[in-house]
Amino acid sequence: MNKISFSDQFFMKQAFNEAEKAFEKNEIPVGAVIVCQKQIIARAHNLTETLNDVTAHAEMLAITAAAEYLGGKYLTECTLYVTLEPCVMCAGALSWAQLGRLVFGATDDKRGYQRCEPGLLHPKTEAESGIMADECSQLMKQFFTSKR
């Protein structure tokens, strides 16, 4: 069942703002926010180059920040908004965190969890895609075009 709402657009725009910060830092432009009870409790963007850490994906950093904010490791009442479909590493972490809902913008046909392991999310996690997909995809294309 499709549960996309006006607030989904608002929160995805916040994730997109994080992706733009990553772009400005010469990082792959992925941004994420985690929302609990209609309040943003964590914001992050990719920092793999800045931190020289392959695990410093926006989702991983947001999970850590949200768990710290909540004082616990489970995100069952939370929604993650992320501009790009999570990779297998991030989807696995989201599964361990028992995320309540995942909303992502652009799909990742090369490294996205749906291509590699579609059943990776926690069984109770609801997933939606396509919010601001064009804008998210365009930012990625712009980034990689500038690298060539």
Backbone hydrogen bonds in HBPLUS format (Angstrom, degrees):
<---DONOR---> <-ACCEPTOR-->    atom                        ^
c    i                          cat <-CA-CA->   ^        H-A-AA   ^      H-
h    n   atom  resd res      DA  || num        DHA   H-A  angle D-A-AA Bond
n    s   type  num  typ     dist DA aas  dist angle  dist       angle   num
A0008-ASP N   A0005-SER O   2.97 MM   3  5.16 129.6  2.23  99.3 113.2     1
A0009-GLN N   A0006-PHE O   3.03 MM   3  5.28 121.5  2.38 102.1 115.8     2
A0010-PHE N   A0006-PHE O   3.16 MM   4  6.57 157.3  2.22 148.8 155.0     3
A0011-PHE N   A0007-SER O   2.88 MM   4  6.10 170.5  1.89 156.7 158.0     4
A0012-MET N   A0008-ASP O   2.89 MM   4  5.97 153.0  1.97 145.6 153.5     5
A0013-LYS N   A0009-GLN O   2.99 MM   4  6.15 148.0  2.09 143.8 152.4     6
A0014-GLN N   A0010-PHE O   3.20 MM   4  6.59 143.2  2.34 140.0 149.7     7
A0015-ALA N   A0011-PHE O   3.05 MM   4  6.45 150.4  2.14 143.5 151.1     8
A0016-PHE N   A0012-MET O   2.79 MM   4  6.07 153.2  1.87 148.2 156.3     9
A0017-ASN N   A0013-LYS O   2.92 MM   4  6.20 147.7  2.02 143.0 151.1    10
A0018-GLU N   A0014-GLN O   3.21 MM   4  6.57 146.1  2.33 139.1 147.4    11
A0018-GLU N   A0015-ALA O   3.05 MM   3  5.07 119.7  2.43  94.2 109.2    12
A0019-ALA N   A0015-ALA O   2.97 MM   4  6.38 148.6  2.07 144.8 154.1    13
A0020-GLU N   A0016-PHE O   2.92 MM   4  6.28 150.3  2.01 150.7 158.4    14
A0021-LYS N   A0017-ASN O   3.19 MM   4  6.51 142.9  2.33 138.0 147.3    15
A0021-LYS N   A0018-GLU O   3.08 MM   3  5.05 121.9  2.43  93.9 108.7    16
A0022-ALA N   A0018-GLU O   3.08 MM   4  6.49 151.7  2.16 147.7 155.1    17
A0023-PHE N   A0019-ALA O   2.94 MM   4  6.27 158.8  1.99 149.9 155.7    18
A0024-GLU N   A0020-GLU O   3.03 MM   4  6.27 157.9  2.08 146.0 150.8    19
A0025-LYS N   A0021-LYS O   3.16 MM   4  6.44 131.5  2.41 137.3 149.7    20
A0025-LYS N   A0022-ALA O   2.95 MM   3  5.08 133.4  2.18 100.1 113.7    21
A0027-GLU N   A0022-ALA O   2.87 MM   5  4.88 165.9  1.89 147.8 143.8    22
A0026-ASN N   A0023-PHE O   2.99 MM   3  5.10 160.6  2.03 111.5 114.7    23
A0030-VAL N   A0028-ILE O   2.83 MM   2  6.01 122.4  2.17 119.0 103.0    24
A0046-ASN N   A0030-VAL O   3.09 MM  16  5.73 152.0  2.18 155.4 159.7    25
A0083-THR N   A0031-GLY O   3.07 MM  52  5.69 154.9  2.13 158.4 165.3    26
A0032-ALA N   A0044-ALA O   2.84 MM  12  5.34 158.3  1.88 162.1 158.0    27
A0044-ALA N   A0032-ALA O   2.94 MM  12  5.34 149.7  2.04 157.3 154.3    28
A0033-VAL N   A0081-TYR O   2.91 MM  48  5.33 150.9  1.99 148.3 157.4    29
A0081-TYR N   A0033-VAL O   2.84 MM  48  5.33 172.1  1.85 167.3 170.0    30
A0034-ILE N   A0042-ALA O   2.92 MM   8  5.11 155.0  1.98 138.1 142.4    31
A0041-ILE N   A0034-ILE O   2.81 MM   7  5.79 162.1  1.84 158.8 165.1    32
A0035-VAL N   A0079-THR O   2.82 MM  44  5.20 164.7  1.84 153.2 157.8    33
A0079-THR N   A0035-VAL O   2.88 MM  44  5.20 154.2  1.95 146.8 155.4    34
A0036-CYS N   A0039-GLN O   2.88 MM   3  5.35 160.6  1.92 150.9 151.8    35
A0039-GLN N   A0036-CYS O   3.07 MM   3  5.35 148.1  2.17 107.6 117.1    36
A0047-LEU N   A0056-ALA O   2.97 MM   9  5.36 170.1  1.98 166.1 167.7    37
A0051-LEU N   A0047-LEU O   2.92 MM   4  5.86 166.2  1.94 151.3 155.0    38
A0052-ASN N   A0048-THR O   2.91 MM   4  5.37 111.5  2.39 121.2 135.9    39
A0053-ASP N   A0048-THR O   2.98 MM   5  4.85 143.1  2.12 129.1 139.9    40
A0052-ASN N   A0049-GLU O   3.25 MM   3  4.84 141.6  2.40  90.1 101.2    41
A0056-ALA N   A0053-ASP O   3.12 MM   3  5.53 169.8  2.13 118.4 121.1    42
A0061-LEU N   A0057-HIS O   3.05 MM   4  6.32 166.7  2.07 163.7 167.1    43
A0062-ALA N   A0058-ALA O   2.92 MM   4  6.07 154.0  1.99 147.3 155.1    44
A0063-ILE N   A0059-GLU O   2.84 MM   4  6.05 157.1  1.89 152.1 158.0    45
A0064-THR N   A0060-MET O   3.16 MM   4  6.38 164.7  2.18 147.6 150.9    46
A0065-ALA N   A0061-LEU O   3.07 MM   4  6.28 161.7  2.10 145.6 150.7    47
A0066-ALA N   A0062-ALA O   2.84 MM   4  5.99 162.4  1.88 153.7 158.5    48
A0067-ALA N   A0063-ILE O   2.92 MM   4  6.07 163.6  1.94 153.1 157.6    49
A0068-GLU N   A0064-THR O   3.03 MM   4  6.20 156.4  2.09 145.4 152.0    50
A0069-TYR N   A0065-ALA O   2.94 MM   4  6.16 158.1  1.99 146.5 152.8    51
A0070-LEU N   A0066-ALA O   2.87 MM   4  6.09 162.3  1.90 154.0 158.2    52
A0071-GLY N   A0067-ALA O   2.81 MM   4  5.75 129.6  2.06 138.8 152.0    53
A0072-GLY N   A0067-ALA O   3.15 MM   5  5.22 141.0  2.31 141.6 147.5    54
A0075-LEU N   A0097-ALA O   2.69 MM  22  5.53 168.7  1.70 159.8 160.6    55
A0078-CYS N   A0075-LEU O   3.09 MM   3  5.20 161.7  2.12 116.3 117.2    56
A0100-GLY N   A0075-LEU O   3.09 MM  25  6.42 136.8  2.28 148.5 135.7    57
A0101-ARG N   A0078-CYS O   3.07 MM  23  6.43 138.6  2.25 153.9 157.6    58
A0080-LEU N   A0101-ARG O   2.94 MM  21  6.40 156.1  2.00 155.5 157.9    59
A0103-VAL N   A0080-LEU O   2.81 MM  23  6.07 162.4  1.84 174.7 173.1    60
A0082-VAL N   A0103-VAL O   2.95 MM  21  6.44 155.6  2.01 156.9 164.4    61
A0105-GLY N   A0082-VAL O   2.98 MM  23  6.52 141.0  2.13 144.2 155.2    62
A0106-ALA N   A0083-THR O   2.93 MM  23  6.15 156.9  1.99 148.9 141.6    63
A0085-GLU N   A0106-ALA O   2.80 MM  21  6.08 142.1  1.94 160.1 172.7    64
A0113-TYR N   A0086-PRO O   2.86 MM  27  6.07 152.4  1.93 167.2 158.0    65
A0091-ALA N   A0087-CYS O   2.86 MM   4  6.03 164.7  1.88 156.7 161.8    66
A0092-GLY N   A0088-VAL O   2.89 MM   4  5.95 152.9  1.96 144.6 151.8    67
A0093-ALA N   A0089-MET O   3.05 MM   4  6.36 154.9  2.12 145.4 152.1    68
A0094-LEU N   A0090-CYS O   2.84 MM   4  6.11 154.7  1.90 149.8 157.5    69
A0095-SER N   A0091-ALA O   2.90 MM   4  6.11 144.1  2.03 140.8 150.5    70
A0096-TRP N   A0092-GLY O   2.99 MM   4  6.34 159.5  2.04 149.6 154.1    71
A0097-ALA N   A0093-ALA O   2.92 MM   4  6.16 146.6  2.03 144.0 153.7    72
A0099-LEU N   A0094-LEU O   3.19 MM   5  5.63 170.9  2.20 157.4 160.2    73
A0098-GLN N   A0095-SER O   2.97 MM   3  4.95 151.3  2.06 101.2 110.3    74
A0126-GLU N   A0100-GLY O   3.06 MM  26  6.40 165.2  2.08 139.5 139.1    75
A0102-LEU N   A0126-GLU O   2.71 MM  24  6.12 159.2  1.76 163.4 170.7    76
A0128-GLU N   A0102-LEU O   2.81 MM  26  6.23 151.6  1.89 155.3 165.1    77
A0104-PHE N   A0128-GLU O   3.01 MM  24  6.49 159.5  2.05 148.8 152.4    78
A0130-GLY N   A0104-PHE O   2.98 MM  26  6.49 122.2  2.32 142.0 157.2    79
A0130-GLY N   A0105-GLY O   3.25 MM  25  4.74 144.7  2.38 129.2 133.5    80
A0112-GLY N   A0108-ASP O   2.88 MM   4  4.59 142.0  2.03 135.3 137.5    81
A0115-ARG N   A0112-GLY O   3.25 MM   3  5.74 134.5  2.47 109.8 119.5    82
A0116-CYS N   A0112-GLY O   3.30 MM   4  6.59 165.8  2.33 151.5 155.5    83
A0117-GLU N   A0113-TYR O   2.60 MM   4  5.24 158.6  1.65 147.4 155.5    84
A0120-LEU N   A0117-GLU O   3.11 MM   3  5.63 150.1  2.20 131.7 130.3    85
A0125-THR N   A0122-HIS O   2.96 MM   3  5.32 159.2  2.00 116.7 123.5    86
A0133-ALA N   A0130-GLY O   3.28 MM   3  4.75 159.0  2.32 113.4 107.3    87
A0136-CYS N   A0132-MET O   2.94 MM   4  6.12 168.5  1.95 163.6 167.4    88
A0137-SER N   A0133-ALA O   2.86 MM   4  5.90 162.8  1.89 150.4 155.6    89
A0138-GLN N   A0134-ASP O   2.89 MM   4  5.97 157.6  1.94 146.1 152.8    90
A0139-LEU N   A0135-GLU O   3.06 MM   4  6.26 155.2  2.12 146.4 151.9    91
A0140-MET N   A0136-CYS O   3.23 MM   4  6.52 156.1  2.29 144.1 150.1    92
A0141-LYS N   A0137-SER O   2.95 MM   4  6.24 162.8  1.98 153.3 158.1    93
A0142-GLN N   A0138-GLN O   2.85 MM   4  6.04 160.0  1.89 150.3 156.0    94
A0143-PHE N   A0139-LEU O   3.00 MM   4  6.18 154.5  2.07 143.2 149.9    95
A0144-PHE N   A0140-MET O   3.00 MM   4  6.30 169.7  2.01 159.4 160.2    96
A0145-THR N   A0141-LYS O   2.85 MM   4  5.92 150.7  1.94 149.5 157.9    97
A0146-SER N   A0142-GLN O   3.14 MM   4  6.25 151.3  2.23 141.0 147.6    98
A0147-LYS N   A0144-PHE O   3.18 MM   3  5.04 141.9  2.33  92.7 103.7    99
A0148-ARG N   A0145-THR O   3.24 MM   3  5.43 151.6  2.33 103.7 111.6   100
